[in-house]
Amino acid sequence: MSTVATVELTEPEARKLTEKIRITAHNYADARQKLQQYVAEAKAGNAHLALGYASWTAYLSEVLGEEPMRLARGERQEMVQMLSAEGMSTRAIAPIVGATDRTVRYDLAEGGKNFPPEPVQGMDGKTYARQEPRSEAAEPPAPKRQPLTEQFFNTVYDLKRNVERLQKLTEDDRYPSNKVKVALKHESDLQRLAATLAEVLQTMNTN
């Protein structure tokens, strides 16, 4: 993780940085380095203290755990390694990456690192002995696939929330002065997404 200067954050600065962590975590596959940088800045600046959290791990657990991350296996293992290095327990990491405690332990063991017996910080601010991850012959079997209708529901729900976020951003008082810059960077992606959505809607045509 990148080294950042230790500068105490004010509450507004901590809130702004926290929102960046939330947004970047949602798109982790495309922005893992940026997420790591933001987390490093938040830790160095004691964002958890500025926002009244009992501990750094409690802060990370809430900020990153709002919605389980949907990560490929390799990306999940990388995220597990990063959060473990931040002192989080496997139980605290599991809901963040959308996996079981057992799978998180497997990810740590498969990483091939020799984890020192350093204590982990619980979300209550207390420290506890780190449990050594146990290696297993094979990763736990994947759970049964979620019904397709439920997958569609969850995906459409997430899409709706993200579209609403985009709409709110266009209502921000800073949007007019940044519209050209935003368009240059994102208009083509949004057009491709709109075309893809049109194709999906076409498949639903029952006429």
GROMACS elastic network, one bead per residue, 0.5 to 0.9 nm:
[ bonds ]
;  ai    aj funct       b0    kb
    1    33     6  0.83638   500
    1    36     6  0.61470   500
    1    37     6  0.69602   500
    1    39     6  0.89588   500
    1    40     6  0.70241   500
    1    82     6  0.81845   500
    2    33     6  0.88608   500
    2    36     6  0.73661   500
    2    37     6  0.60296   500
    2    40     6  0.68108   500
    2    41     6  0.89546   500
    3    37     6  0.82567   500
    3    40     6  0.71150   500
    3    41     6  0.84350   500
    3    44     6  0.88838   500
    4     7     6  0.87854   500
    4    37     6  0.81014   500
    4    40     6  0.66391   500
    4    41     6  0.60865   500
    4    44     6  0.68200   500
    5    41     6  0.77411   500
    5    44     6  0.68153   500
    5    45     6  0.82199   500
    6    41     6  0.78641   500
    6    43     6  0.85241   500
    6    45     6  0.56473   500
    6    46     6  0.86035   500
    7    41     6  0.84993   500
    7    44     6  0.65633   500
    7    46     6  0.82006   500
    8    44     6  0.75239   500
    8    46     6  0.61996   500
    8    47     6  0.77540   500
    8    50     6  0.83595   500
    9    12     6  0.80437   500
    9    13     6  0.57513   500
    9    14     6  0.57076   500
    9    42     6  0.80751   500
    9    44     6  0.88822   500
    9    45     6  0.51355   500
    9    46     6  0.66868   500
    9    47     6  0.61246   500
    9    49     6  0.89684   500
    9    50     6  0.67176   500
   10    13     6  0.51855   500
   10    14     6  0.60341   500
   10    15     6  0.86069   500
   10    45     6  0.87788   500
   10    47     6  0.80002   500
   10    50     6  0.62765   500
   10    51     6  0.88668   500
   11    14     6  0.50159   500
   11    15     6  0.61276   500
   11    16     6  0.86307   500
   11    47     6  0.76918   500
   11    49     6  0.89752   500
   11    50     6  0.52135   500
   11    51     6  0.61741   500
   12    15     6  0.51070   500
   12    16     6  0.62000   500
   12    17     6  0.86305   500
   12    50     6  0.88597   500
   13    16     6  0.51572   500
   13    17     6  0.61687   500
   13    18     6  0.84699   500
   13    47     6  0.83414   500
   14    17     6  0.51481   500
   14    18     6  0.59409   500
   14    19     6  0.86338   500
   14    42     6  0.71370   500
   14    45     6  0.81387   500
   14    46     6  0.83614   500
   14    47     6  0.50627   500
   14    48     6  0.79719   500
   14    50     6  0.66371   500
   14    51     6  0.70570   500
   15    19     6  0.62479   500
   15    20     6  0.87202   500
   15    47     6  0.80212   500
   15    50     6  0.88132   500
   15    51     6  0.75857   500
   16    19     6  0.52951   500
   16    20     6  0.65203   500
   16    21     6  0.89196   500
   17    20     6  0.50575   500
   17    21     6  0.63970   500
   17    22     6  0.88530   500
   17    38     6  0.68901   500
   17    39     6  0.86672   500
   17    41     6  0.82220   500
   17    42     6  0.69409   500
   17    47     6  0.82774   500
   18    21     6  0.50300   500
   18    22     6  0.63574   500
   18    23     6  0.87824   500
   18    38     6  0.82153   500
   18    39     6  0.86131   500
   18    42     6  0.75650   500
   18    47     6  0.79296   500
   18    63     6  0.71481   500
   19    22     6  0.50465   500
   19    23     6  0.62155   500
   19    24     6  0.84670   500
   19    63     6  0.84006   500
   20    23     6  0.52357   500
   20    24     6  0.59251   500
   20    25     6  0.83253   500
   20    35     6  0.81210   500
   20    38     6  0.72903   500
   21    24     6  0.51999   500
   21    25     6  0.58675   500
   21    26     6  0.85883   500
   21    34     6  0.87476   500
   21    35     6  0.60993   500
   21    36     6  0.88315   500
   21    38     6  0.61793   500
   21    39     6  0.68956   500
   21    42     6  0.89348   500
   21    63     6  0.73643   500
   21    64     6  0.75590   500
   22    25     6  0.52477   500
   22    26     6  0.64461   500
   22    35     6  0.88995   500
   22    63     6  0.61006   500
   22    64     6  0.62173   500
   22    66     6  0.83121   500
   23    26     6  0.53035   500
   23    27     6  0.68052   500
   23    28     6  0.87239   500
   24    27     6  0.51921   500
   24    28     6  0.58293   500
   24    30     6  0.85066   500
   24    31     6  0.63228   500
   24    32     6  0.77078   500
   24    34     6  0.72731   500
   24    35     6  0.57104   500
   24    38     6  0.88226   500
   25    29     6  0.84816   500
   25    31     6  0.78921   500
   25    32     6  0.77728   500
   25    35     6  0.64347   500
   25    64     6  0.66779   500
   25    69     6  0.73707   500
   26    29     6  0.84820   500
   26    64     6  0.85523   500
   26    67     6  0.79709   500
   26    68     6  0.86911   500
   26    69     6  0.65616   500
   26    70     6  0.83131   500
   27    30     6  0.57933   500
   27    31     6  0.63102   500
   27    32     6  0.81415   500
   27    69     6  0.86025   500
   28    31     6  0.50167   500
   28    32     6  0.50344   500
   28    33     6  0.86484   500
   28    34     6  0.87460   500
   28    35     6  0.71793   500
   28    69     6  0.79182   500
   28    70     6  0.87691   500
   28    71     6  0.79256   500
   28    75     6  0.84597   500
   29    32     6  0.61380   500
   29    70     6  0.89233   500
   29    71     6  0.71060   500
   29    72     6  0.84208   500
   29    75     6  0.70827   500
   30    33     6  0.86564   500
   31    34     6  0.53177   500
   31    35     6  0.62595   500
   31    36     6  0.87837   500
   32    35     6  0.50645   500
   32    36     6  0.62419   500
   32    37     6  0.86717   500
   32    75     6  0.88825   500
   32    79     6  0.85969   500
   33    36     6  0.51452   500
   33    37     6  0.62631   500
   33    38     6  0.87307   500
   34    37     6  0.50413   500
   34    38     6  0.62134   500
   34    39     6  0.86199   500
   35    38     6  0.51317   500
   35    39     6  0.61313   500
   35    40     6  0.85198   500
   36    39     6  0.51288   500
   36    40     6  0.60947   500
   36    41     6  0.86209   500
   36    82     6  0.81886   500
   37    40     6  0.50718   500
   37    41     6  0.62117   500
   37    42     6  0.86489   500
   38    41     6  0.50465   500
   38    42     6  0.61241   500
   38    43     6  0.85880   500
   39    42     6  0.50400   500
   39    43     6  0.61275   500
   39    44     6  0.85297   500
   39    60     6  0.84902   500
   40    43     6  0.51832   500
   40    44     6  0.60679   500
   40    45     6  0.84668   500
   41    44     6  0.51365   500
   41    45     6  0.59771   500
   41    46     6  0.84205   500
   41    47     6  0.84408   500
   42    45     6  0.51819   500
   42    46     6  0.59507   500
   42    47     6  0.50458   500
   42    48     6  0.76690   500
   43    46     6  0.50729   500
   43    47     6  0.63628   500
   43    48     6  0.77052   500
   43    56     6  0.72897   500
   44    47     6  0.79483   500
   45    48     6  0.85532   500
   45    49     6  0.88413   500
   45    50     6  0.87130   500
   46    49     6  0.54335   500
   46    50     6  0.66065   500
   46    51     6  0.89267   500
   46    56     6  0.78073   500
   47    50     6  0.50589   500
   47    51     6  0.62494   500
   47    52     6  0.85879   500
   47    53     6  0.86531   500
   47    56     6  0.82118   500
   47    59     6  0.82936   500
   48    51     6  0.52386   500
   48    52     6  0.60651   500
   48    53     6  0.50325   500
   48    54     6  0.75484   500
   48    55     6  0.65829   500
   48    56     6  0.56537   500
   48    57     6  0.87290   500
   48    58     6  0.81528   500
   48    59     6  0.56100   500
   48    60     6  0.84370   500
   49    52     6  0.50271   500
   49    53     6  0.58290   500
   49    54     6  0.75817   500
   49    55     6  0.76334   500
   49    56     6  0.80194   500
   50    53     6  0.79208   500
   51    59     6  0.86646   500
   52    55     6  0.86880   500
   52    59     6  0.89662   500
   53    56     6  0.71984   500
   53    57     6  0.89177   500
   53    58     6  0.64932   500
   53    59     6  0.58886   500
   53   123     6  0.88356   500
   53   125     6  0.88558   500
   54    57     6  0.84853   500
   54    58     6  0.64964   500
   54    59     6  0.78004   500
   54   123     6  0.68602   500
   54   124     6  0.58999   500
   54   125     6  0.54225   500
   55    58     6  0.51573   500
   55    59     6  0.64018   500
   55    60     6  0.88475   500
   55   121     6  0.75716   500
   55   122     6  0.75144   500
   55   123     6  0.58228   500
   55   124     6  0.64615   500
   55   126     6  0.81672   500
   56    59     6  0.51247   500
   56    60     6  0.63570   500
   56    61     6  0.86163   500
   56    86     6  0.86929   500
   56    87     6  0.88589   500
   56   121     6  0.78877   500
   56   122     6  0.87820   500
   56   123     6  0.75485   500
   56   125     6  0.76947   500
   57    60     6  0.50776   500
   57    61     6  0.59388   500
   57    62     6  0.85858   500
   57    86     6  0.77728   500
   57    87     6  0.71830   500
   57    88     6  0.59274   500
   57    89     6  0.87330   500
   57    92     6  0.81172   500
   57   120     6  0.89152   500
   57   121     6  0.64406   500
   57   122     6  0.64304   500
   57   123     6  0.53293   500
   57   124     6  0.85281   500
   57   125     6  0.78027   500
   58    61     6  0.50793   500
   58    62     6  0.62719   500
   58    63     6  0.85931   500
   58    88     6  0.89953   500
   58    92     6  0.86720   500
   58   121     6  0.88544   500
   58   122     6  0.73007   500
   58   124     6  0.70589   500
   58   125     6  0.76971   500
   59    62     6  0.54368   500
   59    63     6  0.60984   500
   59    64     6  0.84325   500
   59   123     6  0.79092   500
   60    63     6  0.51864   500
   60    64     6  0.57478   500
   60    65     6  0.76591   500
   60    83     6  0.86710   500
   60    88     6  0.86894   500
   61    64     6  0.55776   500
   61    65     6  0.53264   500
   61    66     6  0.83233   500
   61    88     6  0.85379   500
   61    92     6  0.64705   500
   61    93     6  0.74119   500
   61    95     6  0.84700   500
   61    96     6  0.69993   500
   61   123     6  0.78401   500
   62    65     6  0.50638   500
   62    66     6  0.62139   500
   62    96     6  0.87716   500
   63    66     6  0.62423   500
   64    67     6  0.71856   500
   64    68     6  0.78211   500
   64    69     6  0.82837   500
   64    96     6  0.59272   500
   64    97     6  0.87635   500
   65    68     6  0.59508   500
   65    69     6  0.81095   500
   65    92     6  0.89745   500
   65    93     6  0.85557   500
   65    95     6  0.62941   500
   65    97     6  0.79994   500
   65    98     6  0.89007   500
   66    96     6  0.77713   500
   67    70     6  0.89905   500
   67    95     6  0.84503   500
   67    96     6  0.71892   500
   67    97     6  0.88703   500
   67    98     6  0.84264   500
   68    94     6  0.88624   500
   68    95     6  0.60931   500
   68    97     6  0.54042   500
   68    99     6  0.84698   500
   69    76     6  0.83697   500
   69    95     6  0.86002   500
   69    96     6  0.62346   500
   69    98     6  0.59739   500
   70    76     6  0.82803   500
   70    97     6  0.70441   500
   70    98     6  0.70174   500
   71    74     6  0.78671   500
   71    75     6  0.56435   500
   71    76     6  0.53179   500
   71    77     6  0.89663   500
   71    79     6  0.89345   500
   71    97     6  0.72750   500
   71    98     6  0.84667   500
   72    75     6  0.52587   500
   72    76     6  0.59927   500
   72    77     6  0.86181   500
   73    76     6  0.50698   500
   73    77     6  0.62149   500
   73    78     6  0.86785   500
   74    77     6  0.51715   500
   74    78     6  0.62813   500
   74    79     6  0.86975   500
   75    78     6  0.50701   500
   75    79     6  0.61911   500
   75    80     6  0.85837   500
   76    79     6  0.50644   500
   76    80     6  0.60758   500
   76    81     6  0.85986   500
   76    97     6  0.64175   500
   76    98     6  0.89452   500
   76    99     6  0.89099   500
   76   104     6  0.88405   500
   76   107     6  0.81589   500
   77    81     6  0.61728   500
   77    82     6  0.86290   500
   77   104     6  0.78266   500
   77   107     6  0.53735   500
   77   108     6  0.73353   500
   77   110     6  0.85729   500
   77   111     6  0.75075   500
   78    81     6  0.51522   500
   78    82     6  0.62777   500
   78    83     6  0.87833   500
   78   107     6  0.85751   500
   78   111     6  0.85176   500
   79    82     6  0.50562   500
   79    83     6  0.61937   500
   79    84     6  0.84678   500
   79    93     6  0.89677   500
   79    97     6  0.75798   500
   80    83     6  0.52776   500
   80    84     6  0.59989   500
   80    85     6  0.85021   500
   80    90     6  0.82998   500
   80    93     6  0.67453   500
   80    94     6  0.83701   500
   80    97     6  0.75156   500
   80   104     6  0.67071   500
   80   107     6  0.69839   500
   80   108     6  0.70285   500
   81    84     6  0.51509   500
   81    85     6  0.61514   500
   81    86     6  0.87490   500
   81   107     6  0.78302   500
   81   108     6  0.64052   500
   81   111     6  0.76147   500
   82    85     6  0.51409   500
   82    86     6  0.64950   500
   83    87     6  0.67804   500
   83    88     6  0.58037   500
   83    89     6  0.83859   500
   83    90     6  0.89501   500
   83    93     6  0.68024   500
   84    87     6  0.52168   500
   84    89     6  0.65739   500
   84    90     6  0.73852   500
   84    93     6  0.76502   500
   84   108     6  0.82083   500
   84   120     6  0.84760   500
   85    88     6  0.72688   500
   86   120     6  0.84476   500
   86   121     6  0.89315   500
   87   118     6  0.83966   500
   87   119     6  0.74028   500
   87   121     6  0.57985   500
   87   122     6  0.84099   500
   87   130     6  0.87649   500
   88    91     6  0.81906   500
   88    92     6  0.61789   500
   88    93     6  0.65167   500
   88   120     6  0.58671   500
   88   121     6  0.63470   500
   88   122     6  0.71187   500
   88   123     6  0.85370   500
   89    92     6  0.52485   500
   89    93     6  0.62948   500
   89    94     6  0.87394   500
   89   120     6  0.61989   500
   89   121     6  0.75596   500
   89   122     6  0.72188   500
   89   130     6  0.73071   500
   89   131     6  0.83200   500
   90    93     6  0.50042   500
   90    94     6  0.60287   500
   90   100     6  0.88734   500
   90   101     6  0.57769   500
   90   102     6  0.82537   500
   90   104     6  0.59740   500
   90   105     6  0.64584   500
   90   108     6  0.89140   500
   90   131     6  0.87170   500
   90   133     6  0.89712   500
   91    94     6  0.53576   500
   91    95     6  0.75681   500
   91   100     6  0.80758   500
   91   101     6  0.53983   500
   91   102     6  0.88942   500
   91   104     6  0.81760   500
   92    95     6  0.66479   500
   92    96     6  0.73967   500
   92   101     6  0.84702   500
   92   122     6  0.83141   500
   92   123     6  0.81354   500
   93    96     6  0.53546   500
   93    97     6  0.65483   500
   93    98     6  0.86163   500
   93    99     6  0.84273   500
   93   101     6  0.77955   500
   93   104     6  0.73125   500
   94    97     6  0.55906   500
   94    98     6  0.59830   500
   94    99     6  0.50324   500
   94   100     6  0.54221   500
   94   101     6  0.52982   500
   94   102     6  0.85439   500
   94   103     6  0.79647   500
   94   104     6  0.61490   500
   95    99     6  0.62228   500
   95   100     6  0.74241   500
   95   101     6  0.84203   500
   96    99     6  0.78052   500
   97   100     6  0.87715   500
   97   104     6  0.86001   500
   99   102     6  0.81410   500
   99   103     6  0.61840   500
   99   104     6  0.67675   500
  100   103     6  0.51818   500
  100   104     6  0.63992   500
  100   105     6  0.87370   500
  101   104     6  0.51437   500
  101   105     6  0.62991   500
  101   106     6  0.86953   500
  102   105     6  0.51249   500
  102   106     6  0.62802   500
  102   107     6  0.87205   500
  102   140     6  0.78275   500
  103   107     6  0.61642   500
  103   108     6  0.87001   500
  103   139     6  0.70823   500
  103   140     6  0.66489   500
  104   108     6  0.63244   500
  104   109     6  0.86790   500
  104   133     6  0.87471   500
  105   108     6  0.51798   500
  105   109     6  0.62570   500
  105   110     6  0.85954   500
  105   132     6  0.85194   500
  105   133     6  0.51494   500
  105   134     6  0.66458   500
  105   135     6  0.79845   500
  106   109     6  0.50538   500
  106   110     6  0.59572   500
  106   111     6  0.84646   500
  106   133     6  0.69292   500
  106   134     6  0.68267   500
  106   135     6  0.61870   500
  106   136     6  0.67380   500
  106   138     6  0.85421   500
  106   139     6  0.66177   500
  106   140     6  0.82656   500
  107   110     6  0.51377   500
  107   111     6  0.61451   500
  107   133     6  0.86057   500
  107   135     6  0.88941   500
  107   139     6  0.84017   500
  108   111     6  0.52194   500
  108   112     6  0.74614   500
  108   113     6  0.75703   500
  108   115     6  0.88348   500
  108   133     6  0.61518   500
  108   134     6  0.83359   500
  108   135     6  0.84329   500
  109   112     6  0.59295   500
  109   113     6  0.72186   500
  109   114     6  0.87203   500
  109   132     6  0.85865   500
  109   133     6  0.53856   500
  109   134     6  0.59575   500
  109   135     6  0.50429   500
  109   136     6  0.79343   500
  110   113     6  0.80395   500
  110   135     6  0.67988   500
  110   136     6  0.84447   500
  111   114     6  0.89885   500
  115   118     6  0.79677   500
  115   132     6  0.73721   500
  115   133     6  0.83977   500
  116   119     6  0.88812   500
  116   130     6  0.85456   500
  116   132     6  0.86586   500
  117   129     6  0.71566   500
  117   130     6  0.59731   500
  117   131     6  0.78754   500
  117   132     6  0.76147   500
  118   128     6  0.88132   500
  118   129     6  0.68830   500
  118   130     6  0.61738   500
  119   127     6  0.59151   500
  119   128     6  0.51852   500
  119   130     6  0.50306   500
  119   131     6  0.87924   500
  120   126     6  0.84488   500
  120   127     6  0.55230   500
  120   128     6  0.53538   500
  120   129     6  0.62614   500
  120   130     6  0.56234   500
  121   124     6  0.79498   500
  121   125     6  0.61050   500
  121   126     6  0.57136   500
  121   128     6  0.62742   500
  121   129     6  0.88497   500
  122   125     6  0.54505   500
  122   126     6  0.54062   500
  122   127     6  0.58396   500
  122   128     6  0.68452   500
  123   126     6  0.73620   500
  124   127     6  0.86508   500
  130   133     6  0.89087   500
  131   134     6  0.88614   500
  135   138     6  0.85888   500
  136   139     6  0.69327   500
  136   140     6  0.86840   500
  138   141     6  0.82698   500
  139   142     6  0.83244   500
  140   143     6  0.87386   500
  142   145     6  0.83436   500
  143   146     6  0.84923   500
  144   147     6  0.89229   500
  145   148     6  0.83208   500
  146   149     6  0.83956   500
  146   150     6  0.66691   500
  146   151     6  0.64939   500
  147   150     6  0.53705   500
  147   151     6  0.63805   500
  147   152     6  0.88282   500
  148   152     6  0.61886   500
  148   153     6  0.85748   500
  149   152     6  0.51407   500
  149   153     6  0.61838   500
  149   154     6  0.87307   500
  150   154     6  0.61367   500
  150   155     6  0.84636   500
  151   154     6  0.52486   500
  151   155     6  0.60392   500
  151   156     6  0.84714   500
  152   155     6  0.51407   500
  152   156     6  0.59417   500
  152   157     6  0.83340   500
  153   156     6  0.52984   500
  153   157     6  0.60074   500
  153   158     6  0.86364   500
  154   157     6  0.50378   500
  154   158     6  0.61913   500
  154   159     6  0.85488   500
  155   158     6  0.51589   500
  155   159     6  0.60777   500
  155   160     6  0.85455   500
  156   160     6  0.59913   500
  156   161     6  0.86091   500
  157   160     6  0.51292   500
  157   161     6  0.63723   500
  157   162     6  0.87687   500
  158   161     6  0.51873   500
  158   162     6  0.62634   500
  158   163     6  0.86415   500
  159   162     6  0.51498   500
  159   163     6  0.60843   500
  159   164     6  0.85183   500
  160   163     6  0.51749   500
  160   164     6  0.61466   500
  160   165     6  0.86135   500
  161   164     6  0.51093   500
  161   165     6  0.62199   500
  161   166     6  0.87425   500
  162   166     6  0.62532   500
  162   167     6  0.86450   500
  163   166     6  0.50120   500
  163   167     6  0.62118   500
  163   168     6  0.86542   500
  164   167     6  0.50079   500
  164   168     6  0.62079   500
  164   169     6  0.86343   500
  165   168     6  0.51235   500
  165   169     6  0.62752   500
  165   170     6  0.88855   500
  166   169     6  0.50575   500
  166   170     6  0.65574   500
  166   171     6  0.89647   500
  167   170     6  0.52241   500
  167   171     6  0.66810   500
  168   171     6  0.50460   500
  168   172     6  0.65604   500
  169   172     6  0.51593   500
  169   173     6  0.87707   500
  169   174     6  0.87464   500
  169   175     6  0.70038   500
  170   173     6  0.81948   500
  170   174     6  0.85194   500
  170   175     6  0.56252   500
  170   176     6  0.80375   500
  170   179     6  0.83866   500
  171   174     6  0.83445   500
  171   175     6  0.68163   500
  171   176     6  0.88605   500
  172   175     6  0.53768   500
  172   176     6  0.82676   500
  173   176     6  0.69947   500
  173   177     6  0.84694   500
  174   177     6  0.58239   500
  174   178     6  0.64843   500
  174   179     6  0.86098   500
  175   178     6  0.50676   500
  175   179     6  0.55459   500
  175   182     6  0.85649   500
  176   179     6  0.51784   500
  176   180     6  0.82147   500
  177   180     6  0.76468   500
  177   181     6  0.85798   500
  178   181     6  0.53831   500
  178   182     6  0.61273   500
  178   183     6  0.85983   500
  179   182     6  0.51349   500
  179   183     6  0.60181   500
  179   184     6  0.86181   500
  180   183     6  0.50759   500
  180   184     6  0.61832   500
  180   185     6  0.87184   500
  181   184     6  0.52991   500
  181   185     6  0.64916   500
  181   186     6  0.87148   500
  182   185     6  0.53006   500
  182   186     6  0.59048   500
  182   187     6  0.74515   500
  183   186     6  0.52697   500
  183   188     6  0.80180   500
  184   187     6  0.62029   500
  184   188     6  0.79102   500
  185   188     6  0.76129   500
  185   189     6  0.82136   500
  186   189     6  0.53339   500
  186   190     6  0.62225   500
  186   191     6  0.86889   500
  187   190     6  0.51569   500
  187   191     6  0.61540   500
  187   192     6  0.87031   500
  188   191     6  0.50596   500
  188   192     6  0.62687   500
  188   193     6  0.86507   500
  189   192     6  0.51508   500
  189   193     6  0.62118   500
  189   194     6  0.86265   500
  190   194     6  0.60812   500
  190   195     6  0.85849   500
  191   194     6  0.50213   500
  191   195     6  0.62166   500
  191   196     6  0.86361   500
  192   195     6  0.50675   500
  192   196     6  0.61866   500
  192   197     6  0.86295   500
  193   196     6  0.50206   500
  193   197     6  0.61418   500
  193   198     6  0.85731   500
  194   197     6  0.50882   500
  194   198     6  0.62113   500
  194   199     6  0.87512   500
  195   198     6  0.50242   500
  195   199     6  0.63897   500
  195   200     6  0.88006   500
  196   199     6  0.50732   500
  196   200     6  0.63424   500
  196   201     6  0.87044   500
  197   201     6  0.61579   500
  197   202     6  0.85355   500
  198   201     6  0.50660   500
  198   202     6  0.61450   500
  198   203     6  0.88357   500
  199   203     6  0.65200   500
  199   204     6  0.89844   500
  200   203     6  0.52738   500
  200   204     6  0.68019   500
  201   204     6  0.51574   500
  201   205     6  0.67816   500
  202   205     6  0.52925   500
  202   206     6  0.89522   500
  203   206     6  0.81027   500
